[in-house]
């Protein structure tokens, strides 16, 4: 019961095209889970199965400990990548309609909509038609409609596409607040950089297969290679220092900054010997900086894909 | 679940009814239709009122009383002038033509040598009237030579109509089959129009949901089938509203117009009867109408109206659901309306076929093999069966098993087509940027 959603060996094919093959995932409660992969990898297919828009050919899915069933629809909020609104309908009317489809009563929906409209400062849009709004404005409405029924699980498919940076930040903050309030969130994107600051857990999907999943920090730990960036303050003779270090350490690359008389280099260290190394270095020079290079999600993704292709 | 369906139906209904072009069409159509009827009536009247004048230069011993003014034609006699003078004065007076009968005491000779001079080729109606007059006189003359009096001749000429009766001994009337099929045909025609108009609405509404990209938001809350059904029901309720407004306002308007403008609707009907064969049938019917009015009224009252209306509702609902779900599937399969053409024609084809088969075959032989076949075939039965039904059920009419089989086939087809359409719909609404072929649609059925 620690997981809001569990998928076991889920497969889906469309004709000759395999969209998902044997995907197994565990999405923990109350976290932001990144579903990553390039376009066409199968992320949207998987999300549509969770939303019961389509059904898996094989495999099982549990939601909240029960087999996924139509009654769970009202517990899920979904912001699709292809999202829009009825152009000729008024904003308020439309939001009410969509909220009622999710099972809210009209009065409750109205109350919550008022709260959200005030919160995102769009209260005066109620009687506007969608076609009068800009794309970013419409996206705010879509966001509100997605979260309005207070689902246990929120699924955002490329949520930031179409937002300007300011509004993207507002939405990001709202997503984080929802997480704090206990909502579990699936965040699907092909833009890896947006993942790092939001997601606790990730799964990488590539060519319909899951190639990696787990806690992001664990994955990074597993993928780091004990490479450190080091900056040493020298008394002018950088080359001599570098040569003496080369004898002892595996220096990958180096660069001398004569202006600051600072030697910067990358070094790969044997594991669990950081303290020793630090002591050693501080004997020789002033340490300006000493930090471990943590691979980005993007690096990890590229590396895993390479390994995967190499294995074949 | 039903709550969601009701929500969808309500939204679709309101979206349609509030649509500006829908409102404009609802108001404008009755005005246009009544306006057209008034215009036709008016034009017909003008046509009738125009009287053509023919001058008659009669140098013969005959035909001095025969040229009497009739509808649209009058005569002016000129005497004691030459043919050339008569021609000149006819032209000068702006008359239509000049009829010249030469000097002579033999009626056959006079008739043979008579000429009608006109500016252009003469109007057929006028030549017919003139020829009729000559013909009558010549006939009398020839009969006289044979020693037969006009009275005797009219006795000979008396028209004959065979007596008609059913085996049970009831008197039956001619033309009633056509009237009955026409009444049933009107119901069938209404179904066809409804399907074409509101099926198109359903299709456009689906396309709109696709192009506005709201579809995935909606179907994450409701089943695609619910959405499709809600759309079809909502649109048809809007359609029924529009139809009802049209019928009420058009008939009120027409009534008022007729009251105030004093227009003879019969003349309009004769001018506008579109169905081939109908015009002459109606004309035949209208002649004995006065004396056999009672019989016709009786026959029309005897039409099993309850059965007809009940069947109309059944065929209407099933037929409309079948066709509009196909329309919905087409809307789902394409990205914009221009891509729909290749799919729409095959849908309209059976409807057109039903109407034409109805008018050509069912009218003359309501229970022949073609009529029976088409009234069983599910895509045409809603229209063709309704044309046959006014004759009632049983011996000499539609056998009960045919009605039941037809409805049963329709229900089976309804189930099959709606589930196929729902499959195409379910896959199609999430497909963008492709213009699918029939082959592709077939593949979707297996997803």
Interface residues (C-beta under 8 A of the other chain):
Chain A: X14 X15 X48 X51 X53 X70 X73 X76 X78 X80 X82 X83 X84 X85 X86 X87 X88 X89 X97 X98 X100 X101 X102 X142 X145
Chain B: X4 X7 X8 X11 X15 X19 X208 X209 X212 X213 X214 X216 X217 X218 X219 X220 X221 X222 X223 X224 X430 X432 X443 X446 X447
